[in-house]
């Protein structure tokens, strides 16, 4: 996973957390749900990137 992808995913996760917190504080359930959705999307992207990294490591290990 590139540094840019990591930063982008972390920023999306942080924005989602901000939305969730704001939604909770204001009683806006839609905003809270949107924040949770954004966080889940960021976590999913991070997991996908980790799988790709693991695949690359395995591939590189087989070349040795």
Backbone atoms as SQL, in Angstrom:
CREATE TABLE atoms (id INTEGER PRIMARY KEY, chain TEXT, resi INTEGER, resn TEXT, atom TEXT, x REAL, y REAL, z REAL);
INSERT INTO atoms VALUES
  (1, 'A', 1, 'UNK', 'N', 0.854, -1.159, 0.000),
  (2, 'A', 1, 'UNK', 'CA', 0.000, 0.000, 0.000),
  (3, 'A', 1, 'UNK', 'C', 0.899, 1.220, 0.000),
  (4, 'A', 2, 'UNK', 'N', 0.634, 2.125, -0.896),
  (5, 'A', 2, 'UNK', 'CA', 1.477, 3.308, -0.972),
  (6, 'A', 2, 'UNK', 'C', 1.158, 4.266, 0.169),
  (7, 'A', 3, 'UNK', 'N', 2.101, 5.126, 0.446),
  (8, 'A', 3, 'UNK', 'CA', 1.935, 6.119, 1.508),
  (9, 'A', 3, 'UNK', 'C', 0.731, 7.013, 1.201),
  (10, 'A', 4, 'UNK', 'N', 0.552, 7.362, -0.062),
  (11, 'A', 4, 'UNK', 'CA', -0.581, 8.209, -0.452),
  (12, 'A', 4, 'UNK', 'C', -1.911, 7.537, -0.185),
  (13, 'A', 5, 'UNK', 'N', -1.995, 6.235, -0.481),
  (14, 'A', 5, 'UNK', 'CA', -3.228, 5.485, -0.221),
  (15, 'A', 5, 'UNK', 'C', -3.510, 5.402, 1.273),
  (16, 'A', 6, 'UNK', 'N', -2.453, 5.163, 2.050),
  (17, 'A', 6, 'UNK', 'CA', -2.622, 5.085, 3.504),
  (18, 'A', 6, 'UNK', 'C', -3.144, 6.409, 4.051),
  (19, 'A', 7, 'UNK', 'N', -2.551, 7.501, 3.611),
  (20, 'A', 7, 'UNK', 'CA', -2.958, 8.817, 4.088),
  (21, 'A', 7, 'UNK', 'C', -4.390, 9.135, 3.673),
  (22, 'A', 8, 'UNK', 'N', -4.719, 8.798, 2.454),
  (23, 'A', 8, 'UNK', 'CA', -6.070, 9.047, 1.941),
  (24, 'A', 8, 'UNK', 'C', -7.110, 8.256, 2.733),
  (25, 'A', 9, 'UNK', 'N', -6.810, 6.990, 3.004),
  (26, 'A', 9, 'UNK', 'CA', -7.730, 6.155, 3.771),
  (27, 'A', 9, 'UNK', 'C', -7.862, 6.634, 5.208),
  (28, 'A', 10, 'UNK', 'N', -6.759, 7.046, 5.811),
  (29, 'A', 10, 'UNK', 'CA', -6.805, 7.559, 7.181),
  (30, 'A', 10, 'UNK', 'C', -7.598, 8.864, 7.242),
  (31, 'A', 11, 'UNK', 'N', -7.438, 9.708, 6.227),
  (32, 'A', 11, 'UNK', 'CA', -8.191, 10.963, 6.182),
  (33, 'A', 11, 'UNK', 'C', -9.687, 10.678, 6.049),
  (34, 'A', 12, 'UNK', 'N', -10.035, 9.698, 5.219),
  (35, 'A', 12, 'UNK', 'CA', -11.446, 9.326, 5.059),
  (36, 'A', 12, 'UNK', 'C', -12.002, 8.768, 6.369),
  (37, 'A', 13, 'UNK', 'N', -11.192, 7.979, 7.045),
  (38, 'A', 13, 'UNK', 'CA', -11.609, 7.423, 8.333),
  (39, 'A', 13, 'UNK', 'C', -11.826, 8.541, 9.363),
  (40, 'A', 14, 'UNK', 'N', -10.893, 9.495, 9.404),
  (41, 'A', 14, 'UNK', 'CA', -11.004, 10.610, 10.346),
  (42, 'A', 14, 'UNK', 'C', -12.224, 11.484, 10.039),
  (43, 'A', 15, 'UNK', 'N', -12.475, 11.721, 8.775),
  (44, 'A', 15, 'UNK', 'CA', -13.652, 12.511, 8.391),
  (45, 'A', 15, 'UNK', 'C', -14.931, 11.795, 8.809),
  (46, 'A', 16, 'UNK', 'N', -14.951, 10.492, 8.640),
  (47, 'A', 16, 'UNK', 'CA', -16.107, 9.698, 9.054),
  (48, 'A', 16, 'UNK', 'C', -16.316, 9.764, 10.554),
  (49, 'A', 17, 'UNK', 'N', -15.215, 9.700, 11.299),
  (50, 'A', 17, 'UNK', 'CA', -15.302, 9.784, 12.757),
  (51, 'A', 17, 'UNK', 'C', -15.834, 11.154, 13.167),
  (52, 'A', 18, 'UNK', 'N', -15.392, 12.190, 12.470),
  (53, 'A', 18, 'UNK', 'CA', -15.885, 13.539, 12.754),
  (54, 'A', 18, 'UNK', 'C', -17.377, 13.658, 12.500),
  (55, 'A', 19, 'UNK', 'N', -17.822, 13.096, 11.389),
  (56, 'A', 19, 'UNK', 'CA', -19.259, 13.124, 11.078),
  (57, 'A', 19, 'UNK', 'C', -20.050, 12.366, 12.138),
  (58, 'A', 20, 'UNK', 'N', -19.547, 11.198, 12.513),
  (59, 'A', 20, 'UNK', 'CA', -20.241, 10.393, 13.514),
  (60, 'A', 20, 'UNK', 'C', -20.357, 11.157, 14.835),
  (61, 'A', 21, 'UNK', 'N', -19.258, 11.748, 15.268),
  (62, 'A', 21, 'UNK', 'CA', -19.232, 12.495, 16.522),
  (63, 'A', 21, 'UNK', 'C', -20.174, 13.696, 16.470),
  (64, 'A', 22, 'UNK', 'N', -20.134, 14.416, 15.359),
  (65, 'A', 22, 'UNK', 'CA', -21.023, 15.569, 15.193),
  (66, 'A', 22, 'UNK', 'C', -22.482, 15.122, 15.191),
  (67, 'A', 23, 'UNK', 'N', -22.754, 14.031, 14.507),
  (68, 'A', 23, 'UNK', 'CA', -24.111, 13.491, 14.472),
  (69, 'A', 23, 'UNK', 'C', -24.618, 13.115, 15.853),
  (70, 'A', 24, 'UNK', 'N', -23.745, 12.480, 16.642),
  (71, 'A', 24, 'UNK', 'CA', -24.124, 12.107, 18.009),
  (72, 'A', 24, 'UNK', 'C', -24.386, 13.351, 18.852),
  (73, 'A', 25, 'UNK', 'N', -23.501, 14.342, 18.728),
  (74, 'A', 25, 'UNK', 'CA', -23.616, 15.550, 19.540),
  (75, 'A', 25, 'UNK', 'C', -24.863, 16.359, 19.218),
  (76, 'A', 26, 'UNK', 'N', -25.264, 16.350, 17.959),
  (77, 'A', 26, 'UNK', 'CA', -26.408, 17.157, 17.543),
  (78, 'A', 26, 'UNK', 'C', -27.708, 16.364, 17.458),
  (79, 'A', 27, 'UNK', 'N', -27.605, 15.051, 17.672),
  (80, 'A', 27, 'UNK', 'CA', -28.794, 14.216, 17.564),
  (81, 'A', 27, 'UNK', 'C', -29.205, 13.932, 16.127),
  (82, 'A', 28, 'UNK', 'N', -28.293, 14.156, 15.190),
  (83, 'A', 28, 'UNK', 'CA', -28.560, 13.928, 13.770),
  (84, 'A', 28, 'UNK', 'C', -28.166, 12.487, 13.435),
  (85, 'A', 29, 'UNK', 'N', -29.147, 11.607, 13.450),
  (86, 'A', 29, 'UNK', 'CA', -28.871, 10.192, 13.230),
  (87, 'A', 29, 'UNK', 'C', -28.392, 9.904, 11.813),
  (88, 'A', 30, 'UNK', 'N', -28.854, 10.690, 10.851),
  (89, 'A', 30, 'UNK', 'CA', -28.409, 10.495, 9.464),
  (90, 'A', 30, 'UNK', 'C', -26.921, 10.797, 9.323),
  (91, 'A', 31, 'UNK', 'N', -26.481, 11.899, 9.929),
  (92, 'A', 31, 'UNK', 'CA', -25.065, 12.265, 9.866),
  (93, 'A', 31, 'UNK', 'C', -24.209, 11.238, 10.608),
  (94, 'A', 32, 'UNK', 'N', -24.692, 10.770, 11.731),
  (95, 'A', 32, 'UNK', 'CA', -23.989, 9.738, 12.493),
  (96, 'A', 32, 'UNK', 'C', -23.830, 8.472, 11.655),
  (97, 'A', 33, 'UNK', 'N', -24.905, 8.055, 10.991),
  (98, 'A', 33, 'UNK', 'CA', -24.862, 6.859, 10.142),
  (99, 'A', 33, 'UNK', 'C', -23.920, 7.062, 8.961),
  (100, 'A', 34, 'UNK', 'N', -23.941, 8.252, 8.370),
  (101, 'A', 34, 'UNK', 'CA', -23.039, 8.542, 7.245),
  (102, 'A', 34, 'UNK', 'C', -21.588, 8.461, 7.696),
  (103, 'A', 35, 'UNK', 'N', -21.305, 8.954, 8.890),
  (104, 'A', 35, 'UNK', 'CA', -19.944, 8.871, 9.427),
  (105, 'A', 35, 'UNK', 'C', -19.498, 7.435, 9.621),
  (106, 'A', 36, 'UNK', 'N', -20.388, 6.610, 10.143),
  (107, 'A', 36, 'UNK', 'CA', -20.057, 5.194, 10.329),
  (108, 'A', 36, 'UNK', 'C', -19.823, 4.519, 8.981),
  (109, 'A', 37, 'UNK', 'N', -20.641, 4.886, 7.988),
  (110, 'A', 37, 'UNK', 'CA', -20.490, 4.326, 6.638),
  (111, 'A', 37, 'UNK', 'C', -19.134, 4.710, 6.053),
  (112, 'A', 38, 'UNK', 'N', -18.747, 5.974, 6.227),
  (113, 'A', 38, 'UNK', 'CA', -17.453, 6.435, 5.711),
  (114, 'A', 38, 'UNK', 'C', -16.295, 5.690, 6.376),
  (115, 'A', 39, 'UNK', 'N', -16.407, 5.469, 7.674),
  (116, 'A', 39, 'UNK', 'CA', -15.356, 4.740, 8.385),
  (117, 'A', 39, 'UNK', 'C', -15.262, 3.299, 7.894),
  (118, 'A', 40, 'UNK', 'N', -16.399, 2.680, 7.687),
  (119, 'A', 40, 'UNK', 'CA', -16.413, 1.303, 7.194),
  (120, 'A', 40, 'UNK', 'C', -15.786, 1.223, 5.809),
  (121, 'A', 41, 'UNK', 'N', -16.093, 2.189, 4.959),
  (122, 'A', 41, 'UNK', 'CA', -15.505, 2.213, 3.616),
  (123, 'A', 41, 'UNK', 'C', -13.988, 2.345, 3.697),
  (124, 'A', 42, 'UNK', 'N', -13.510, 3.210, 4.581),
  (125, 'A', 42, 'UNK', 'CA', -12.066, 3.400, 4.734),
  (126, 'A', 42, 'UNK', 'C', -11.408, 2.117, 5.245),
  (127, 'A', 43, 'UNK', 'N', -12.034, 1.456, 6.213),
  (128, 'A', 43, 'UNK', 'CA', -11.478, 0.208, 6.742),
  (129, 'A', 43, 'UNK', 'C', -11.436, -0.875, 5.668),
  (130, 'A', 44, 'UNK', 'N', -12.474, -0.916, 4.847),
  (131, 'A', 44, 'UNK', 'CA', -12.530, -1.905, 3.769),
  (132, 'A', 44, 'UNK', 'C', -11.410, -1.670, 2.764),
  (133, 'A', 45, 'UNK', 'N', -11.197, -0.412, 2.416),
  (134, 'A', 45, 'UNK', 'CA', -10.105, -0.082, 1.484),
  (135, 'A', 45, 'UNK', 'C', -8.751, -0.464, 2.077),
  (136, 'A', 46, 'UNK', 'N', -8.569, -0.183, 3.374),
  (137, 'A', 46, 'UNK', 'CA', -7.309, -0.522, 4.025),
  (138, 'A', 46, 'UNK', 'C', -7.086, -2.033, 4.013),
  (139, 'A', 47, 'UNK', 'N', -8.133, -2.797, 4.273),
  (140, 'A', 47, 'UNK', 'CA', -8.012, -4.259, 4.256),
  (141, 'A', 47, 'UNK', 'C', -7.653, -4.756, 2.861),
  (142, 'A', 48, 'UNK', 'N', -8.275, -4.186, 1.848),
  (143, 'A', 48, 'UNK', 'CA', -7.964, -4.569, 0.472),
  (144, 'A', 48, 'UNK', 'C', -6.524, -4.277, 0.111),
  (145, 'A', 49, 'UNK', 'N', -6.030, -3.145, 0.553),
  (146, 'A', 49, 'UNK', 'CA', -4.638, -2.784, 0.285),
  (147, 'A', 49, 'UNK', 'C', -3.686, -3.752, 0.995),
  (148, 'A', 50, 'UNK', 'N', -4.051, -4.169, 2.202),
  (149, 'A', 50, 'UNK', 'CA', -3.207, -5.118, 2.935),
  (150, 'A', 50, 'UNK', 'C', -3.164, -6.470, 2.230),
  (151, 'A', 51, 'UNK', 'N', -4.281, -6.886, 1.680),
  (152, 'A', 51, 'UNK', 'CA', -4.316, -8.147, 0.929),
  (153, 'A', 51, 'UNK', 'C', -3.418, -8.049, -0.297),
  (154, 'A', 52, 'UNK', 'N', -3.494, -6.910, -0.999),
  (155, 'A', 52, 'UNK', 'CA', -2.631, -6.726, -2.174),
  (156, 'A', 52, 'UNK', 'C', -1.160, -6.746, -1.769),
  (157, 'A', 53, 'UNK', 'N', -0.834, -6.098, -0.645),
  (158, 'A', 53, 'UNK', 'CA', 0.548, -6.091, -0.170),
  (159, 'A', 53, 'UNK', 'C', 1.024, -7.510, 0.148),
  (160, 'A', 54, 'UNK', 'N', 0.172, -8.279, 0.811),
  (161, 'A', 54, 'UNK', 'CA', 0.535, -9.656, 1.160),
  (162, 'A', 54, 'UNK', 'C', 0.758, -10.486, -0.107),
  (163, 'A', 55, 'UNK', 'N', -0.089, -10.280, -1.106),
  (164, 'A', 55, 'UNK', 'CA', 0.074, -10.988, -2.376),
  (165, 'A', 55, 'UNK', 'C', 1.392, -10.647, -3.043),
  (166, 'A', 56, 'UNK', 'N', 1.762, -9.385, -2.998),
  (167, 'A', 56, 'UNK', 'CA', 3.044, -8.959, -3.581),
  (168, 'A', 56, 'UNK', 'C', 4.217, -9.596, -2.843),
  (169, 'A', 57, 'UNK', 'N', 4.115, -9.637, -1.502),
  (170, 'A', 57, 'UNK', 'CA', 5.189, -10.237, -0.709),
  (171, 'A', 57, 'UNK', 'C', 5.343, -11.724, -1.024),
  (172, 'A', 58, 'UNK', 'N', 4.227, -12.412, -1.178),
  (173, 'A', 58, 'UNK', 'CA', 4.278, -13.833, -1.527),
  (174, 'A', 58, 'UNK', 'C', 4.904, -14.006, -2.906),
  (175, 'A', 59, 'UNK', 'N', 4.468, -13.173, -3.838),
  (176, 'A', 59, 'UNK', 'CA', 4.996, -13.243, -5.198),
  (177, 'A', 59, 'UNK', 'C', 6.500, -12.982, -5.198),
  (178, 'A', 60, 'UNK', 'N', 6.923, -11.971, -4.446),
  (179, 'A', 60, 'UNK', 'CA', 8.349, -11.662, -4.379),
  (180, 'A', 60, 'UNK', 'C', 9.135, -12.783, -3.712),
  (181, 'A', 61, 'UNK', 'N', 8.525, -13.438, -2.721),
  (182, 'A', 61, 'UNK', 'CA', 9.176, -14.553, -2.042),
  (183, 'A', 61, 'UNK', 'C', 9.356, -15.751, -2.959),
  (184, 'A', 62, 'UNK', 'N', 8.431, -15.947, -3.868),
  (185, 'A', 62, 'UNK', 'CA', 8.527, -17.067, -4.807),
  (186, 'A', 62, 'UNK', 'C', 9.613, -16.840, -5.851),
  (187, 'A', 63, 'UNK', 'N', 9.904, -15.572, -6.139),
  (188, 'A', 63, 'UNK', 'CA', 10.943, -15.250, -7.126),
  (189, 'A', 63, 'UNK', 'C', 12.329, -15.539, -6.586),
  (190, 'A', 64, 'UNK', 'N', 12.493, -15.511, -5.274),
  (191, 'A', 64, 'UNK', 'CA', 13.831, -15.682, -4.673),
  (192, 'A', 64, 'UNK', 'C', 14.330, -17.081, -4.804);
